[in-house]
Structure formats: C-alpha cells, structure tokens
Amino acid sequence: MRHRVAGYKLGRNTAQRNSLRRNLITDLFRRDRIQTTEAKAKSMRGAAEHLITVAKRSMAEGGNPVHARRLAARVITDPDVTKRLFDEVAPRFTERPGGYIRLRKLGPRQGDGAEMVVMELVERPEAKK
C-alpha cells in the first residue's frame, strides 16, 4: 500500500534530488522556459509556483520583502535570478491566483523514450523578433 507516500525519487539520493530541483527552478526563472523530462517537471512544479507566490506576497501591503527574498535564496542558486524573480517575474502574476507554470508535452526522447515536456511560465514577455 502507498498510503502517505508522496514525491518523486528520480533515481537519485536526497542531496542529488535537492540539487537537481534547485538548478531546474533557477534555470526556469532565468529563461522563463526549459525543456526537461515530465517526471522532473512534475516534481519541481509545486516548489517553483510556491516561490512565485512568496514573491507576490512580499509585494502586497504588509508583506516582508527581506524575509521573502531569504526564503527564495534558499532554493535559487543565483542571486541575480532571485532579483529577477522579485523584480520581473512576480509582478507579471499579480492578478493571477495560481497556475503560473504550463507543461507542454513534446513526446518521447530519442535515446531512452522518456517523456519530454517544455516547462514555461504562463505569462511571458513577447519574444524579440
């Protein structure tokens, strides 16, 4: 029985999973879009959306921006990306109550058949033409 068993192990030990999650979240906020396997994307989606919510709350009346930036810095590995999250990404989602990340399926990967997805922020600035 699988009662109360949650999360994805991804074939890694705890330290490797945490490092993978931090790096994927950092890359997502750096580029607004990444390509990865479906299992990895699903395992980090909740944490990434929570960081956007933390950043949004810090902008609200009565929010504590210093505490929120410290919470985000625990996960995001690059200080410039943390700054970008609070200054550029979070303000885009002020009117959206949730669902900040979209997963689009690409099909199986050529080498091992793993399901690939594009993970992207829902409201992205227009691409330069």
TITOR-152062 format. One record per atom (N, C-alpha, C): atom name; residue number from 1; chain; x, z, y. Coordinates in pm, 1 decimal. Example, Ala and Ser with C-alpha at 12.3 -4.5 7.8 and 13.67 -1.06 7.14 Angstrom:
REM TITOR-152062
+------+------+------+----------+----------+----------+
: loba : voro : zavo :       xx :       zz :       yy :
+------+------+------+----------+----------+----------+
:    N :    1 :    A :   1319.0 :    780.0 :   -569.0 :
:   CA :    1 :    A :   1230.0 :    780.0 :   -450.0 :
:    C :    1 :    A :   1320.0 :    780.0 :   -330.0 :
:    N :    2 :    A :   1285.0 :    708.0 :   -225.0 :
:   CA :    2 :    A :   1367.0 :    714.0 :   -106.0 :
:    C :    2 :    A :   1290.0 :    787.0 :      3.0 :
+------+------+------+----------+----------+----------+
//
This chain:
REM TITOR-152062
+------+------+------+----------+----------+----------+
: loba : voro : zavo :       xx :       zz :       yy :
+------+------+------+----------+----------+----------+
:    N :    1 :    A :     82.9 :      0.0 :   -118.5 :
:   CA :    1 :    A :      0.0 :      0.0 :      0.0 :
:    C :    1 :    A :     87.2 :      0.0 :    124.6 :
:    N :    2 :    A :     40.3 :    -67.2 :    228.9 :
:   CA :    2 :    A :    119.4 :    -81.9 :    350.8 :
:    C :    2 :    A :     64.5 :      2.5 :    465.7 :
:    N :    3 :    A :      4.9 :    113.7 :    436.5 :
:   CA :    3 :    A :    -53.2 :    193.8 :    542.8 :
:    C :    3 :    A :     52.5 :    237.6 :    643.8 :
:    N :    4 :    A :     22.7 :    214.9 :    770.5 :
:   CA :    4 :    A :    106.7 :    259.1 :    882.8 :
:    C :    4 :    A :    247.1 :    199.3 :    881.3 :
:    N :    5 :    A :    264.7 :     85.8 :    816.1 :
:   CA :    5 :    A :    392.4 :     16.1 :    817.4 :
:    C :    5 :    A :    379.1 :    -97.7 :    917.6 :
:    N :    6 :    A :    457.9 :    -92.7 :   1023.9 :
:   CA :    6 :    A :    444.9 :   -192.7 :   1129.6 :
:    C :    6 :    A :    581.5 :   -246.3 :   1165.9 :
:    N :    7 :    A :    584.0 :   -362.9 :   1227.3 :
:   CA :    7 :    A :    708.2 :   -419.6 :   1277.9 :
:    C :    7 :    A :    769.1 :   -519.5 :   1182.1 :
:    N :    8 :    A :    869.5 :   -588.2 :   1231.1 :
:   CA :    8 :    A :    939.9 :   -690.2 :   1155.1 :
:    C :    8 :    A :   1083.6 :   -644.4 :   1135.6 :
:    N :    9 :    A :   1136.6 :   -656.3 :   1014.4 :
:   CA :    9 :    A :   1276.4 :   -619.1 :    990.6 :
:    C :    9 :    A :   1371.5 :   -734.7 :   1017.4 :
:    N :   10 :    A :   1326.8 :   -855.5 :   1001.2 :
:   CA :   10 :    A :   1403.9 :   -975.8 :   1033.3 :
:    C :   10 :    A :   1536.5 :   -985.0 :    957.2 :
:    N :   11 :    A :   1546.5 :   -918.6 :    843.5 :
:   CA :   11 :    A :   1666.5 :   -925.5 :    762.5 :
:    C :   11 :    A :   1788.1 :   -863.0 :    828.8 :
:    N :   12 :    A :   1767.0 :   -765.4 :    915.3 :
:   CA :   12 :    A :   1876.0 :   -702.6 :    989.6 :
:    C :   12 :    A :   1860.9 :   -551.2 :    986.1 :
:    N :   13 :    A :   1970.8 :   -481.4 :   1011.0 :
:   CA :   13 :    A :   1960.5 :   -336.3 :   1023.0 :
:    C :   13 :    A :   1910.1 :   -302.1 :   1163.7 :
:    N :   14 :    A :   1888.8 :   -173.6 :   1189.3 :
:   CA :   14 :    A :   1824.5 :   -132.3 :   1314.0 :
:    C :   14 :    A :   1903.6 :   -173.8 :   1437.9 :
:    N :   15 :    A :   2033.6 :   -152.8 :   1436.0 :
:   CA :   15 :    A :   2114.7 :   -186.2 :   1553.3 :
:    C :   15 :    A :   2112.7 :   -336.1 :   1580.7 :
:    N :   16 :    A :   2119.6 :   -416.9 :   1476.4 :
:   CA :   16 :    A :   2116.3 :   -562.0 :   1494.2 :
:    C :   16 :    A :   1980.7 :   -608.4 :   1544.5 :
:    N :   17 :    A :   1872.7 :   -547.6 :   1495.0 :
:   CA :   17 :    A :   1737.8 :   -582.4 :   1542.6 :
:    C :   17 :    A :   1722.3 :   -549.7 :   1689.5 :
:    N :   18 :    A :   1768.1 :   -432.7 :   1730.5 :
:   CA :   18 :    A :   1756.4 :   -393.1 :   1870.9 :
:    C :   18 :    A :   1836.7 :   -486.1 :   1960.3 :
:    N :   19 :    A :   1956.2 :   -521.8 :   1917.5 :
:   CA :   19 :    A :   2040.2 :   -612.6 :   1995.1 :
:    C :   19 :    A :   1975.1 :   -750.6 :   2006.1 :
:    N :   20 :    A :   1922.3 :   -800.8 :   1895.9 :
:   CA :   20 :    A :   1853.4 :   -930.0 :   1896.4 :
:    C :   20 :    A :   1734.7 :   -927.6 :   1991.9 :
:    N :   21 :    A :   1655.5 :   -820.6 :   1986.0 :
:   CA :   21 :    A :   1537.7 :   -808.1 :   2072.5 :
:    C :   21 :    A :   1578.9 :   -805.6 :   2219.6 :
:    N :   22 :    A :   1681.1 :   -728.1 :   2252.8 :
:   CA :   22 :    A :   1727.8 :   -721.2 :   2391.5 :
:    C :   22 :    A :   1776.6 :   -856.7 :   2442.0 :
:    N :   23 :    A :   1853.6 :   -926.2 :   2358.8 :
:   CA :   23 :    A :   1907.1 :  -1055.6 :   2400.3 :
:    C :   23 :    A :   1797.7 :  -1160.4 :   2416.6 :
:    N :   24 :    A :   1698.9 :  -1161.6 :   2327.0 :
:   CA :   24 :    A :   1589.4 :  -1258.1 :   2338.9 :
:    C :   24 :    A :   1505.9 :  -1230.4 :   2463.7 :
:    N :   25 :    A :   1477.8 :  -1102.9 :   2490.2 :
:   CA :   25 :    A :   1399.4 :  -1068.2 :   2609.4 :
:    C :   25 :    A :   1475.8 :  -1104.9 :   2735.2 :
:    N :   26 :    A :   1605.4 :  -1077.3 :   2737.9 :
:   CA :   26 :    A :   1687.5 :  -1112.8 :   2853.9 :
:    C :   26 :    A :   1686.4 :  -1263.3 :   2876.9 :
:    N :   27 :    A :   1703.4 :  -1341.1 :   2770.0 :
:   CA :   27 :    A :   1702.8 :  -1486.9 :   2783.8 :
:    C :   27 :    A :   1566.7 :  -1539.1 :   2829.1 :
:    N :   28 :    A :   1458.5 :  -1477.6 :   2779.5 :
:   CA :   28 :    A :   1324.9 :  -1521.2 :   2820.8 :
:    C :   28 :    A :   1306.1 :  -1502.1 :   2970.9 :
:    N :   29 :    A :   1346.0 :  -1387.5 :   3024.0 :
:   CA :   29 :    A :   1328.8 :  -1363.3 :   3166.7 :
:    C :   29 :    A :   1429.0 :  -1441.3 :   3250.8 :
:    N :   30 :    A :   1541.2 :  -1479.0 :   3192.8 :
:   CA :   30 :    A :   1640.3 :  -1559.6 :   3265.1 :
:    C :   30 :    A :   1591.4 :  -1704.2 :   3279.3 :
:    N :   31 :    A :   1531.3 :  -1759.3 :   3173.4 :
:   CA :   31 :    A :   1497.7 :  -1902.2 :   3171.7 :
:    C :   31 :    A :   1347.7 :  -1932.3 :   3177.5 :
:    N :   32 :    A :   1262.7 :  -1833.1 :   3160.4 :
:   CA :   32 :    A :   1116.5 :  -1847.6 :   3155.3 :
:    C :   32 :    A :   1067.2 :  -1916.3 :   3028.6 :
:    N :   33 :    A :   1158.4 :  -1964.8 :   2944.5 :
:   CA :   33 :    A :   1117.2 :  -2033.9 :   2821.8 :
:    C :   33 :    A :   1234.2 :  -2033.9 :   2724.2 :
:    N :   34 :    A :   1205.8 :  -1996.4 :   2597.1 :
:   CA :   34 :    A :   1308.2 :  -2003.0 :   2493.4 :
:    C :   34 :    A :   1247.3 :  -2059.7 :   2366.3 :
:    N :   35 :    A :   1333.0 :  -2110.3 :   2279.9 :
:   CA :   35 :    A :   1289.7 :  -2161.4 :   2150.3 :
:    C :   35 :    A :   1349.4 :  -2071.4 :   2043.1 :
:    N :   36 :    A :   1265.6 :  -2019.2 :   1953.7 :
:   CA :   36 :    A :   1310.9 :  -1927.6 :   1850.2 :
:    C :   36 :    A :   1215.9 :  -1936.0 :   1731.8 :
:    N :   37 :    A :   1241.1 :  -1855.7 :   1628.8 :
:   CA :   37 :    A :   1151.0 :  -1856.6 :   1513.5 :
:    C :   37 :    A :   1025.0 :  -1777.3 :   1547.2 :
:    N :   38 :    A :    920.4 :  -1805.8 :   1474.8 :
:   CA :   38 :    A :    791.8 :  -1740.7 :   1500.6 :
:    C :   38 :    A :    800.7 :  -1589.8 :   1476.1 :
:    N :   39 :    A :    870.4 :  -1548.1 :   1371.3 :
:   CA :   39 :    A :    881.2 :  -1405.7 :   1340.6 :
:    C :   39 :    A :    955.4 :  -1331.1 :   1451.2 :
:    N :   40 :    A :   1064.4 :  -1388.0 :   1501.2 :
:   CA :   40 :    A :   1139.4 :  -1323.7 :   1609.7 :
:    C :   40 :    A :   1054.5 :  -1315.8 :   1735.5 :
:    N :   41 :    A :    981.4 :  -1422.0 :   1764.9 :
:   CA :   41 :    A :    897.9 :  -1424.2 :   1885.2 :
:    C :   41 :    A :    787.6 :  -1319.7 :   1876.4 :
:    N :   42 :    A :    723.8 :  -1309.1 :   1761.5 :
:   CA :   42 :    A :    616.8 :  -1211.6 :   1747.0 :
:    C :   42 :    A :    669.1 :  -1069.1 :   1751.7 :
:    N :   43 :    A :    792.3 :  -1048.9 :   1704.7 :
:   CA :   43 :    A :    846.2 :   -913.2 :   1702.7 :
:    C :   43 :    A :    882.4 :   -864.0 :   1842.7 :
:    N :   44 :    A :    914.7 :   -953.2 :   1935.0 :
:   CA :   44 :    A :    957.1 :   -911.5 :   2068.1 :
:    C :   44 :    A :    853.1 :   -934.1 :   2175.8 :
:    N :   45 :    A :    744.9 :  -1000.5 :   2143.2 :
:   CA :   45 :    A :    644.6 :  -1034.9 :   2243.3 :
:    C :   45 :    A :    586.5 :   -912.2 :   2312.7 :
:    N :   46 :    A :    550.5 :   -811.1 :   2237.0 :
:   CA :   46 :    A :    490.8 :   -690.7 :   2295.0 :
:    C :   46 :    A :    584.1 :   -618.9 :   2390.0 :
:    N :   47 :    A :    711.3 :   -610.2 :   2353.3 :
:   CA :   47 :    A :    809.1 :   -542.1 :   2439.5 :
:    C :   47 :    A :    829.4 :   -619.0 :   2569.8 :
:    N :   48 :    A :    833.0 :   -752.1 :   2561.3 :
:   CA :   48 :    A :    851.9 :   -833.8 :   2681.6 :
:    C :   48 :    A :    731.1 :   -821.5 :   2774.6 :
:    N :   49 :    A :    610.8 :   -824.5 :   2718.1 :
:   CA :   49 :    A :    491.1 :   -812.0 :   2801.2 :
:    C :   49 :    A :    483.9 :   -672.9 :   2864.0 :
:    N :   50 :    A :    528.1 :   -571.9 :   2791.3 :
:   CA :   50 :    A :    527.2 :   -436.5 :   2846.6 :
:    C :   50 :    A :    621.8 :   -426.2 :   2966.4 :
:    N :   51 :    A :    735.6 :   -493.0 :   2960.5 :
:   CA :   51 :    A :    828.3 :   -489.6 :   3074.2 :
:    C :   51 :    A :    767.0 :   -552.9 :   3198.4 :
:    N :   52 :    A :    690.9 :   -660.0 :   3179.9 :
:   CA :   52 :    A :    623.3 :   -722.5 :   3294.5 :
:    C :   52 :    A :    521.1 :   -624.8 :   3352.7 :
:    N :   53 :    A :    449.2 :   -554.5 :   3266.5 :
:   CA :   53 :    A :    351.4 :   -456.5 :   3312.7 :
:    C :   53 :    A :    419.3 :   -343.2 :   3388.4 :
:    N :   54 :    A :    532.3 :   -295.9 :   3339.0 :
:   CA :   54 :    A :    607.3 :   -190.7 :   3408.2 :
:    C :   54 :    A :    649.0 :   -238.9 :   3546.6 :
:    N :   55 :    A :    697.0 :   -362.5 :   3555.2 :
:   CA :   55 :    A :    739.1 :   -418.1 :   3684.2 :
:    C :   55 :    A :    619.9 :   -431.9 :   3779.4 :
:    N :   56 :    A :    504.8 :   -473.0 :   3726.5 :
:   CA :   56 :    A :    385.1 :   -484.5 :   3810.3 :
:    C :   56 :    A :    341.0 :   -349.1 :   3864.2 :
:    N :   57 :    A :    344.3 :   -247.7 :   3777.4 :
:   CA :   57 :    A :    301.8 :   -113.8 :   3819.8 :
:    C :   57 :    A :    393.0 :    -58.3 :   3928.1 :
:    N :   58 :    A :    521.5 :    -94.2 :   3923.7 :
:   CA :   58 :    A :    614.6 :    -42.3 :   4024.6 :
:    C :   58 :    A :    584.4 :    -99.6 :   4162.8 :
:    N :   59 :    A :    522.3 :   -218.4 :   4166.9 :
:   CA :   59 :    A :    488.6 :   -280.5 :   4294.8 :
:    C :   59 :    A :    359.6 :   -222.8 :   4352.8 :
:    N :   60 :    A :    278.6 :   -159.3 :   4268.1 :
:   CA :   60 :    A :    149.6 :   -107.1 :   4312.9 :
:    C :   60 :    A :    168.2 :     17.3 :   4399.1 :
:    N :   61 :    A :     64.0 :     53.1 :   4469.9 :
:   CA :   61 :    A :     65.5 :    173.2 :   4554.6 :
:    C :   61 :    A :     87.9 :    295.4 :   4466.9 :
:    N :   62 :    A :    185.5 :    375.1 :   4501.9 :
:   CA :   62 :    A :    213.5 :    495.6 :   4425.1 :
:    C :   62 :    A :    306.6 :    473.5 :   4307.4 :
:    N :   63 :    A :    351.9 :    349.3 :   4286.2 :
:   CA :   63 :    A :    443.9 :    320.9 :   4177.2 :
:    C :   63 :    A :    585.1 :    367.1 :   4211.3 :
:    N :   64 :    A :    663.8 :    394.1 :   4110.2 :
:   CA :   64 :    A :    801.0 :    439.1 :   4130.5 :
:    C :   64 :    A :    896.2 :    326.3 :   4091.3 :
:    N :   65 :    A :    944.8 :    248.6 :   4187.6 :
:   CA :   65 :    A :   1027.9 :    133.1 :   4154.5 :
:    C :   65 :    A :   1162.6 :    168.9 :   4093.9 :
:    N :   66 :    A :   1219.9 :    282.4 :   4130.6 :
:   CA :   66 :    A :   1350.2 :    320.4 :   4074.9 :
:    C :   66 :    A :   1335.9 :    350.7 :   3925.6 :
:    N :   67 :    A :   1235.4 :    428.6 :   3891.7 :
:   CA :   67 :    A :   1213.1 :    462.2 :   3752.3 :
:    C :   67 :    A :   1182.1 :    337.1 :   3670.5 :
:    N :   68 :    A :   1101.1 :    247.8 :   3725.3 :
:   CA :   68 :    A :   1064.8 :    125.5 :   3653.6 :
:    C :   68 :    A :   1187.8 :     37.5 :   3629.3 :
:    N :   69 :    A :   1274.7 :     26.1 :   3727.5 :
:   CA :   69 :    A :   1396.7 :    -54.9 :   3709.6 :
:    C :   69 :    A :   1487.5 :      6.9 :   3604.9 :
:    N :   70 :    A :   1492.5 :    137.6 :   3597.9 :
:   CA :   70 :    A :   1573.8 :    202.4 :   3495.5 :
:    C :   70 :    A :   1515.4 :    179.7 :   3356.5 :
:    N :   71 :    A :   1383.1 :    183.4 :   3345.1 :
:   CA :   71 :    A :   1319.4 :    154.1 :   3216.6 :
:    C :   71 :    A :   1350.5 :     11.6 :   3172.2 :
:    N :   72 :    A :   1343.4 :    -82.1 :   3265.4 :
:   CA :   72 :    A :   1371.7 :   -221.5 :   3232.6 :
:    C :   72 :    A :   1518.7 :   -241.8 :   3198.5 :
:    N :   73 :    A :   1607.0 :   -170.0 :   3267.2 :
:   CA :   73 :    A :   1750.5 :   -185.5 :   3242.8 :
:    C :   73 :    A :   1790.9 :   -134.8 :   3104.8 :
:    N :   74 :    A :   1708.3 :    -50.9 :   3042.5 :
:   CA :   74 :    A :   1737.8 :     -6.9 :   2906.1 :
:    C :   74 :    A :   1726.4 :   -122.0 :   2807.5 :
:    N :   75 :    A :   1642.4 :   -219.0 :   2839.4 :
:   CA :   75 :    A :   1617.9 :   -331.4 :   2747.6 :
:    C :   75 :    A :   1693.4 :   -455.8 :   2791.2 :
:    N :   76 :    A :   1689.7 :   -487.2 :   2919.2 :
:   CA :   76 :    A :   1750.8 :   -611.0 :   2969.0 :
:    C :   76 :    A :   1900.8 :   -588.3 :   2986.5 :
:    N :   77 :    A :   1980.1 :   -679.9 :   2931.4 :
:   CA :   77 :    A :   2125.1 :   -660.0 :   2927.1 :
:    C :   77 :    A :   2198.4 :   -706.9 :   3051.8 :
:    N :   78 :    A :   2132.2 :   -778.2 :   3141.3 :
:   CA :   78 :    A :   2197.8 :   -833.2 :   3259.8 :
:    C :   78 :    A :   2129.5 :   -780.2 :   3386.5 :
:    N :   79 :    A :   2202.9 :   -715.7 :   3477.3 :
:   CA :   79 :    A :   2141.3 :   -662.5 :   3599.7 :
:    C :   79 :    A :   2076.2 :   -770.5 :   3686.3 :
:    N :   80 :    A :   2131.6 :   -891.8 :   3685.9 :
:   CA :   80 :    A :   2071.4 :  -1000.0 :   3764.6 :
:    C :   80 :    A :   1934.0 :  -1038.5 :   3709.3 :
:    N :   81 :    A :   1918.6 :  -1032.6 :   3578.3 :
:   CA :   81 :    A :   1789.7 :  -1064.9 :   3517.0 :
:    C :   81 :    A :   1689.1 :   -954.2 :   3546.1 :
:    N :   82 :    A :   1734.6 :   -829.2 :   3548.5 :
:   CA :   82 :    A :   1644.7 :   -718.8 :   3585.0 :
:    C :   82 :    A :   1593.0 :   -738.4 :   3727.2 :
:    N :   83 :    A :   1680.9 :   -774.8 :   3816.9 :
:   CA :   83 :    A :   1641.7 :   -802.1 :   3955.8 :
:    C :   83 :    A :   1542.5 :   -917.4 :   3961.4 :
:    N :   84 :    A :   1567.1 :  -1022.2 :   3882.5 :
:   CA :   84 :    A :   1477.4 :  -1138.8 :   3879.5 :
:    C :   84 :    A :   1339.3 :  -1099.9 :   3826.1 :
:    N :   85 :    A :   1336.0 :  -1012.7 :   3724.5 :
:   CA :   85 :    A :   1208.0 :   -967.6 :   3669.4 :
:    C :   85 :    A :   1122.6 :   -902.6 :   3777.2 :
:    N :   86 :    A :   1182.5 :   -816.1 :   3858.4 :
:   CA :   86 :    A :   1105.8 :   -742.5 :   3959.7 :
:    C :   86 :    A :   1077.6 :   -825.3 :   4084.0 :
:    N :   87 :    A :   1168.3 :   -915.3 :   4118.9 :
:   CA :   87 :    A :   1152.7 :   -989.9 :   4244.2 :
:    C :   87 :    A :   1079.5 :  -1122.6 :   4228.1 :
:    N :   88 :    A :   1091.3 :  -1187.7 :   4112.3 :
:   CA :   88 :    A :   1032.1 :  -1320.7 :   4094.4 :
:    C :   88 :    A :    923.1 :  -1326.4 :   3987.2 :
:    N :   89 :    A :    949.3 :  -1266.2 :   3872.0 :
:   CA :   89 :    A :    857.1 :  -1281.5 :   3759.0 :
:    C :   89 :    A :    731.4 :  -1196.6 :   3777.7 :
:    N :   90 :    A :    745.5 :  -1067.7 :   3800.6 :
:   CA :   90 :    A :    629.5 :   -977.8 :   3810.0 :
:    C :   90 :    A :    531.5 :  -1016.7 :   3920.6 :
:    N :   91 :    A :    577.8 :  -1056.9 :   4040.8 :
:   CA :   91 :    A :    480.7 :  -1094.7 :   4144.1 :
:    C :   91 :    A :    391.8 :  -1213.2 :   4104.3 :
:    N :   92 :    A :    437.6 :  -1297.3 :   4012.8 :
:   CA :   92 :    A :    354.1 :  -1410.0 :   3968.6 :
:    C :   92 :    A :    231.7 :  -1362.1 :   3891.5 :
:    N :   93 :    A :    239.1 :  -1243.1 :   3832.3 :
:   CA :   93 :    A :    133.1 :  -1196.9 :   3743.3 :
:    C :   93 :    A :     49.6 :  -1084.8 :   3803.1 :
:    N :   94 :    A :     49.3 :  -1070.0 :   3934.8 :
:   CA :   94 :    A :    -22.7 :   -958.6 :   3995.8 :
:    C :   94 :    A :   -173.1 :   -963.1 :   3967.8 :
:    N :   95 :    A :   -230.0 :  -1080.1 :   3959.6 :
:   CA :   95 :    A :   -374.6 :  -1092.3 :   3937.1 :
:    C :   95 :    A :   -411.2 :  -1102.3 :   3789.4 :
:    N :   96 :    A :   -315.0 :  -1118.4 :   3701.2 :
:   CA :   96 :    A :   -342.0 :  -1135.7 :   3558.6 :
:    C :   96 :    A :   -338.7 :  -1000.0 :   3489.4 :
:    N :   97 :    A :   -444.3 :   -964.0 :   3412.9 :
:   CA :   97 :    A :   -448.7 :   -832.5 :   3349.8 :
:    C :   97 :    A :   -364.7 :   -819.5 :   3223.1 :
:    N :   98 :    A :   -312.1 :   -926.4 :   3171.9 :
:   CA :   98 :    A :   -231.1 :   -921.2 :   3049.4 :
:    C :   98 :    A :   -213.6 :  -1061.3 :   2995.3 :
:    N :   99 :    A :   -150.5 :  -1073.8 :   2881.7 :
:   CA :   99 :    A :   -130.7 :  -1204.7 :   2820.7 :
:    C :   99 :    A :    -34.5 :  -1290.4 :   2900.8 :
:    N :  100 :    A :     85.7 :  -1238.9 :   2923.4 :
:   CA :  100 :    A :    180.9 :  -1307.2 :   3009.5 :
:    C :  100 :    A :    264.9 :  -1411.3 :   2936.3 :
:    N :  101 :    A :    265.3 :  -1406.6 :   2802.9 :
:   CA :  101 :    A :    354.7 :  -1491.5 :   2723.8 :
:    C :  101 :    A :    273.4 :  -1580.1 :   2630.9 :
:    N :  102 :    A :    313.8 :  -1704.7 :   2624.3 :
:   CA :  102 :    A :    248.7 :  -1803.6 :   2537.7 :
:    C :  102 :    A :    345.7 :  -1843.5 :   2427.0 :
:    N :  103 :    A :    294.0 :  -1856.3 :   2304.0 :
:   CA :  103 :    A :    372.0 :  -1907.2 :   2191.4 :
:    C :  103 :    A :    313.3 :  -2041.8 :   2151.2 :
:    N :  104 :    A :    395.7 :  -2146.1 :   2156.4 :
:   CA :  104 :    A :    352.4 :  -2279.0 :   2111.9 :
:    C :  104 :    A :    431.3 :  -2316.7 :   1988.2 :
:    N :  105 :    A :    360.8 :  -2350.3 :   1880.6 :
:   CA :  105 :    A :    427.5 :  -2383.1 :   1754.9 :
:    C :  105 :    A :    488.6 :  -2522.5 :   1761.2 :
:    N :  106 :    A :    608.6 :  -2533.8 :   1704.4 :
:   CA :  106 :    A :    680.5 :  -2661.2 :   1702.0 :
:    C :  106 :    A :    687.3 :  -2721.4 :   1562.0 :
:    N :  107 :    A :    660.3 :  -2641.5 :   1459.3 :
:   CA :  107 :    A :    673.7 :  -2689.5 :   1322.4 :
:    C :  107 :    A :    796.8 :  -2629.1 :   1257.7 :
:    N :  108 :    A :    822.4 :  -2667.9 :   1133.6 :
:   CA :  108 :    A :    934.5 :  -2607.8 :   1061.2 :
:    C :  108 :    A :   1070.1 :  -2659.8 :   1107.9 :
:    N :  109 :    A :   1170.8 :  -2572.8 :   1099.4 :
:   CA :  109 :    A :   1307.8 :  -2609.5 :   1132.9 :
:    C :  109 :    A :   1364.6 :  -2695.6 :   1020.3 :
:    N :  110 :    A :   1448.1 :  -2790.8 :   1056.1 :
:   CA :  110 :    A :   1501.7 :  -2886.7 :    960.1 :
:    C :  110 :    A :   1580.8 :  -2818.9 :    848.1 :
:    N :  111 :    A :   1666.5 :  -2724.4 :    880.4 :
:   CA :  111 :    A :   1758.1 :  -2669.4 :    781.2 :
:    C :  111 :    A :   1693.6 :  -2579.7 :    678.2 :
:    N :  112 :    A :   1615.3 :  -2479.7 :    722.9 :
:   CA :  112 :    A :   1562.8 :  -2381.8 :    628.4 :
:    C :  112 :    A :   1410.1 :  -2374.7 :    625.2 :
:    N :  113 :    A :   1342.9 :  -2452.8 :    706.8 :
:   CA :  113 :    A :   1197.0 :  -2456.5 :    703.7 :
:    C :  113 :    A :   1131.3 :  -2342.2 :    778.2 :
:    N :  114 :    A :   1206.6 :  -2265.9 :    856.4 :
:   CA :  114 :    A :   1147.9 :  -2156.1 :    933.0 :
:    C :  114 :    A :   1057.7 :  -2212.8 :   1042.4 :
:    N :  115 :    A :    942.6 :  -2150.1 :   1061.4 :
:   CA :  115 :    A :    850.0 :  -2194.6 :   1165.8 :
:    C :  115 :    A :    909.8 :  -2166.3 :   1303.5 :
:    N :  116 :    A :    919.1 :  -2268.9 :   1385.4 :
:   CA :  116 :    A :    977.4 :  -2256.2 :   1518.4 :
:    C :  116 :    A :    866.9 :  -2254.6 :   1623.3 :
:    N :  117 :    A :    892.0 :  -2182.1 :   1731.9 :
:   CA :  117 :    A :    797.4 :  -2174.7 :   1842.9 :
:    C :  117 :    A :    872.9 :  -2183.9 :   1974.5 :
:    N :  118 :    A :    801.4 :  -2225.2 :   2077.1 :
:   CA :  118 :    A :    851.3 :  -2214.2 :   2213.9 :
:    C :  118 :    A :    779.0 :  -2095.7 :   2274.3 :
:    N :  119 :    A :    856.3 :  -1999.7 :   2321.6 :
:   CA :  119 :    A :    801.0 :  -1880.3 :   2384.2 :
:    C :  119 :    A :    822.4 :  -1895.0 :   2533.3 :
:    N :  120 :    A :    712.1 :  -1891.9 :   2610.0 :
:   CA :  120 :    A :    725.0 :  -1916.3 :   2753.2 :
:    C :  120 :    A :    631.3 :  -1826.6 :   2831.2 :
:    N :  121 :    A :    668.5 :  -1801.4 :   2956.1 :
:   CA :  121 :    A :    581.6 :  -1727.0 :   3045.5 :
:    C :  121 :    A :    466.7 :  -1817.6 :   3086.2 :
:    N :  122 :    A :    346.7 :  -1763.2 :   3092.2 :
:   CA :  122 :    A :    227.2 :  -1843.3 :   3115.6 :
:    C :  122 :    A :    230.2 :  -1907.7 :   3252.9 :
:    N :  123 :    A :    263.5 :  -1831.5 :   3355.0 :
:   CA :  123 :    A :    266.0 :  -1885.2 :   3491.6 :
:    C :  123 :    A :    410.6 :  -1910.0 :   3530.9 :
:    N :  124 :    A :    453.5 :  -2034.1 :   3517.0 :
:   CA :  124 :    A :    589.8 :  -2070.9 :   3550.1 :
:    C :  124 :    A :    589.0 :  -2151.7 :   3678.5 :
:    N :  125 :    A :    696.0 :  -2139.5 :   3758.1 :
:   CA :  125 :    A :    703.2 :  -2224.7 :   3878.3 :
:    C :  125 :    A :    717.8 :  -2370.2 :   3834.9 :
:    N :  126 :    A :    675.7 :  -2459.8 :   3918.3 :
:   CA :  126 :    A :    683.7 :  -2601.6 :   3885.6 :
:    C :  126 :    A :    828.5 :  -2642.4 :   3862.2 :
:    N :  127 :    A :    848.9 :  -2721.5 :   3758.5 :
:   CA :  127 :    A :    984.0 :  -2769.2 :   3726.9 :
:    C :  127 :    A :   1028.9 :  -2869.8 :   3833.7 :
:    N :  128 :    A :   1159.1 :  -2867.5 :   3861.3 :
:   CA :  128 :    A :   1212.1 :  -2962.0 :   3959.9 :
:    C :  128 :    A :   1214.3 :  -3100.6 :   3899.6 :
:    N :  129 :    A :   1168.2 :  -3198.2 :   3977.5 :
:   CA :  129 :    A :   1160.6 :  -3334.9 :   3926.0 :
:    C :  129 :    A :   1280.3 :  -3415.5 :   3967.3 :
+------+------+------+----------+----------+----------+
//
